Amino acid sequence: MKSLASALSRAFYRFLPDSLVVAVLLTLVTFVLAATVEKQNPIDLVSMWGGSAWDLLAFSMQIAMLLLTGYMLASTPLVDRGLDALAQRVRSPRAAVAIATFAGALGTWLNVGFGLVIGVVLARKLARTVPGMHYPLAVAGGYAGFSLYGIGLSGTIPLTIATPGHILEEQMGVVPTTETIFAPLVLLTAAVVILGLPAFVAFLHPKDAAEVIELRLPQPAPQEEAGKEAGGGETLADRLNRSPAIGIFIGLLGISYTVLHFVGRGAVDFDIINLAFLSLALLLFARPSAFLAALRNSIGVVSGVLVQYPLYAGIMGVLAGSGLMVTFAGVFAGVSTPETLPFFSFLSGGIINLLAPSGGAQWAVQGPIMVEAAGSMGADYAATALGVAYGDQWTNSIQPFWILPVLAISGIKLRDVMGYLFLIMLFLGIVYGASLLLLGFL
């Protein structure tokens, strides 16, 4: 297995281009499939693509803010010292990659936004303190836990079908989370990933020191604060810029709203997580000048998201508008039995996710096909919906759409981690596939 991991890593390093090029190639593949399978006119495909390019604009901003605020929160003196203290207790390279993986998986199960950030931030810290740790593997492990989000507390599909008035309520009713996220077998599956994935990633760590890419990140440069005006004393503006009362006030204001939101049983989504992260960062930096200095050092982590997400929005527009997504789903539904429909929903969901990496959008198009199939053959609605959710989260491990933020924070290339992520995808495929077969036959 370790030899295979090394061989895959070398192959991906040699042949896999940067994530921007991958997005363009996926666009080309989508166009070719839509033209050949669905017999779509190329001009119509161009219209679908261009008309959808900005459909993810609000979502792109949410992800950009998540990266920015999460990264800045990790840079605050209090959190930075806490992560350093944790990292300094780790001595073994295998333990280090396992801890980064565990943090990403558990964080994702608790909240998708938190999980997307915490594993790779911890991997960066461990890179400074653990000699001999293979940094690309730690980053891959820290990100791989994100492939658990679909059955976590913020899973898009389970929460959607548990909400009265959802788009398929007439066909399948309202499915409570006790039948999806909190079903015993689903909880067991999540536990297997949270505990088993770190062990699998640790097993992949190279034994040969010559194969280890050990990244010693430079210590952060001192954050410069706004200084006094040249030739004069400290002005009122300088005092306001340095006043901790400013950051404390606005930080407490945001935290207060967050508490009220959860007391009122508000939803856990990107917006409330971003507000909480931003408010905590403002509160812990306190001084606006320190906050703005950290902002200048952090702004580069969002560039890939802002540029590449419109490409993926265009891909999703072509998949939905051409009927290609419906065709994929229909093929798998057509070969299913009531017992195997959840499993084939999983396989089709995984394939579709490679081109359309959005749980909500995927459910809106694939969901009606699978729910109709479940109703016609008497399959379990909850298990069928879980099949789509499992598939959507499964291939996130190799989907560049979601890994863009991780690459920005870690400072490495897609080709550095893809070999390990491919093996992780195989591991997760066995776990998720077995879980869904059991769900279908129970």
N, C-alpha and C positions, 0 to 999 in steps of 0.2 A: 504493500500500500504506500509506504514512504517512497519507494522507487517510482511508483506511478505518479505520486504527487510531484516529485522532482522533475519527472519527464514532462508532465503537463505544464508545470510552471515554466520550464524552458521553452516549450512549444508556444504557449500563449505570449511569453515575453518576445519571442521572435516574430510571431505572425499577427498578433492582435494590435490594431491601431488604437489611437486615443479615443476617448468616449464620444467626442464630437463626430469623428469619422464613423464610428459604430452607429450613431443615430442616423447619419445620412444613409448608410448602407441598409439599415432597417426600413427607412423610408422607401428606398428603391425596391426592396423585397416586397413590401406591402403593395406598391404600385403594380409590380409584375403579377403578383397573385390575384389582385383585384381585376386586372385586365384579362388574365388567362382563365381564371376560375369563374369569375362573375361576368365576364364579357363586357366590362365597363369601358366606355369611351375615355381615352386619355384626357381629353379636355374636361370631361366631367370629373375625373379624378383630381385634376389640378384644382378645380373649383372646390371640391370637397376638402382638399388639403388646405388650401389658402383660407377658406371660410371657417376652418376650425383652428387655425394656428394660434389664436388668442383665447380659446375656450378655457385654457388653464391659467389665465393671467392671475386671477384671484388666488388660485392654489399655489402658483409659483411664488407669489408674494408671501403667502403663509409659510412655505418651506424656507424661503430666504430669511424671513424673520426668525423662524425656528433655529436655523443655523447660526444666525448672528447673535441672537439672544442667548442660546445655549452655550455657544463658544465664549461669549463674554462673561456669562455667569461662571463658567469654569475658570475664567481668568481672574475673577475677583480674589483678593488676598485670602479671604477665609476659605473658600472652596479650593483654591489652588493649594493652600497649605494642607487641607484635609486629604486631597488626592495624592499629594506628595508623601504624606505620612503613610497612607495605604500602600503606595508603590514601593516605598523604602522597606516595608516589611517583607516583600517578596524577594526571594533569592533564586529560585529555580526558573529557568526559561519556560519549561513546560507549565509550571504553575502560573506563570505570568500570562501566557496565551489563554489558558483555561479561565483565569479570572476575568480577562477582558471579554471573553466569549460569554461567560455567565452573566456579567453585568449587562451586556447588550441584550441577551435573551430575556432575563428577568425584567429589565427596564422596558422592553418592548411589550411584554405581557401586561405590565402595569399601564403603560401608555405609549402609543406609537411614536409620538414626537420625542419623548424622553429617551426611548430606546434607540432611536436613530442616531442620537448624539453621544450618549454616555459611554458606550463600548469603545468607540474610536478615541474619544478624549482620554479615557483611561489607558488605552494602548500607547498613546503619545507619552503619557507620564511614565509608564513602565519602560519605554524605550530609553529613558534617561537613567534609570536606576538598576536595570537588570542586565548584567553583562551576558552576552551569548544568546539573547532573545531574538528570534527571527521576526523582524518587524512586520514584513508583509503578511505573515501568518497571523500575528496578533491583530492586525487591522482587519483581515478577512474574518477572523473569529468575532471581533467586536461588532462587525456589521452583520454577520450571518444570523444572529439572533433576531434580526428584523423579520426573518421568514416565519416568525411566530405571530405576527400582529393580527392576522385574520381571525384567530380564535382567542385573542387577548381581550382585555377589558374594553379596548377601543376598537375592536374588530368591526369593520364597516358593514359587512353583510349580516352578521348576527344582530347587530344593533338596529339595522334597517328593518329587518323582518319582525323585530320585536316592537316596532313603533306603530301604533294605530294609524291607519291612513296610508300605509306604504303602497307602492305602485302595484303590488301583487296580492293585496289583502283579499280581494274577491276570489282569487284562485286558491290561495293556501291559508288564508286567515292570518292572525297574529301569532307568531311563534315565540314564546317566552325564552329568555336566555337560559332558563333552567334546562331547556332541551338542546341548547347549542353550547355556549361558552361554559356553562356550569354543569353540563351533563358529565356523569362520572368518567366515561371513556374519553371524552374530550379533555377533561382536567388531567387525566392520566397521560394522555398524549403530550400535553403541554409540559407536564413534569418530566417526561422522558427527554424532551428536547432541552429544557432548561438545565437538567443534570447530565444528560448523555452527550449533548453536543460539545460542551467544554472538554469532556474526556476524549472525544473523537478528535477534536482540534489539537489537543495536547499530544495525542498519539502521532499526528502528522509532523510534529516538530523535527527538523533534520537532526540527525546525530552527528554528522560530519560538520565540523566547524567551518570548513571551506564553503559549505552551502548556505551558511547563515548570513543574512543581510542584517547587520546590526547597526541600527540608526541611532546615533547619539545626537539628539536635537540640541541646537544651541539654546542656552538659557535666554529667556525673553529679555529684550532690551528694556532698560528702565523707561517707564512711561512718563513722557514729558507733559507737564501741566502748563497751562497758560501762565506766562510770566508777567512781571510788572512792565508798565510802559517804559520804553527807553528814555532815560534822562529824568525820570520822575519817581515819586513814591507810588505806593500801591493805591490804585484808584478804586472807586466804588464798584466798577465793573469787575476788577480783579478780585475783590473780596467776595462778590457774588459768585464768580466762577469757582472760587475755592471753598465756598461755604458748604459744609456738610448738611446744613439744614435743608438745602434745596433738594438734594437727592433723597434724604430721609423722608421729607414730606411727600414727594411724588411716589416714592417707593411704597410707603405705607398706604397711600391712597389706592394704588393698584392692588396691593395685597388684601386690603379691606374689601375691595370689590370681588376679588377672587374667592374670599371666604364666604361672602354673601351669596355668590353664585352657587357654591357647592352646598351651602346650607339650604338653599332653595331647590336643591336637587337638579341643578343645571347640568347639561351634558358636558362630558370631557371631550374637548375637541382641540384642534390646532389653535383656535383663537384664544381660548382661555389659558392654554399652556403657554402660548407666546406672551400673553399679558403677565402671567405669573413669573416667567423667566425674566422679562424686561424689568418688572417691578423689583424683583430680587436683586438683579444686577445694579439697578439704580440705588437701591437701599444699601447694598454692601460696598459699592464704590463710594457712595455718599457725595463726594465732591464732584460736581459736574465736569471739572477739568480733567479729573482722573478717568471718568467714564468716557469722555470724548477721546482721550488719548488711546484707551483700549479699543474704542470703536474704529479709529484709524488703523490700528494694527489688525483688526478682525475683518475688515470689509472685503478682503480678497476671497473669503471662503464662499461667497454667494455668486461669484461671476459665472460659474458653469451652469448653475440652475437657471439664471436669468436668460442665458443664451440658448440653452439646449431644450428646455421644456416646451417652447413653442413648436419645435420639431416633433416631439412626441404627441402634442395635441393634434397636429396635422395628421400623424399616423392614425390616431384613434378616430379622427373624423373620417378617414378613408375606410377603415375597418367597419365602422357602423354604417356609413352612407352607402357603401358598395354591397352590403349584405354578406361580406366575407366572414364576419364574426358569427352571424347566424348559421352560415353553412358549416363552419367548424363545429359549432355546438350540436347541430342537427346530425352530423355524421356519427358522433359519439353516442348521442341519445338513441339513434337508430339501432345500434348493436347491443344495447343494454337490456338487462332483465331488471325486475324490481329490486333484486338483491345487489346487482352490480351497478345500478345507476349512480349511486354516490361515488363509486370508484371512477367510473368513466366521466362523471362531471368533474372530478379532480384532474384527470388527465387532460380533458379539453380546456379546463380553466388554466392549467399550467401553460399550455401551448398559446392560448389567447393572451395570457399575461405577458408573454415575451414581446408581443407587439403593442398591447394596450395595457400598460401597467397602472391601472386605476381600478380599485375594488368597486367603487360606486358606479363608474361608467360600465365596467364589465358586467356587473349584476343587472344593470338596466337593460342590457342587450342580451346577454346569455341567460339571465334568470328566467325570463318568460318561456324560453325553449325548454329548459330543464324542468321547470315547474309543470308545464303542460305535459311533458313526458311522464313525470311522477304521477300526475293525476290520472292519466290514461292507463297506466299499468299498475296503479296501486302502490307505488313506492312511497317511502317516508319523506315528507316534505322537508323536515328539519335536516335529515341526513343528506338529502340532495343539495340543499342550500349550503351545508357544511362542505360538501364536495367541491363546490365552486370556490368557497372561501379558502379551503386547503390549497387548491390549485393556484389561486391568485397569490397566496403567500409563498408557496413552494418555490416558484421560479424567480421570486424576487432576489434570491441569492445570486443569480447571474444576470439580472436585468440592470443595465447601466442607468436607467431612469432614476432608480432609488439610490444607487451607489454614488451618484455624482456628489452629494454633500460629503460623503465619507472621503472621497478622493481629495476634495478641497481641504478638509480639515487635516487629513493625514499627510498630504503633500506627496503622495505616490501616484503611480499610473495604474490604469485599469489592468494592464497586462501583468503587473506585479502580483496581483491577488487572484486573478481569474482561475488559474489552475487549482488553487485551494478551494475556491468557491464552487467550482464544478464538482469536486469530490464531496463537498458539503451538501450540494444539491442532491447527489445520489443517496447520501445518508438520510437526508430528510425525506426523500421520495419513498424509501423503504418504510420509515416510521409512519408517514402520513398515509401511504397506500394501505398498509396493514390495518391502521386505525379505521379507515373508511370501509374496508372489506368486512371488518368486524361489525361496524355500525350497520352495514347493509344486511348482514345475515343474522343479527341478533333479534 
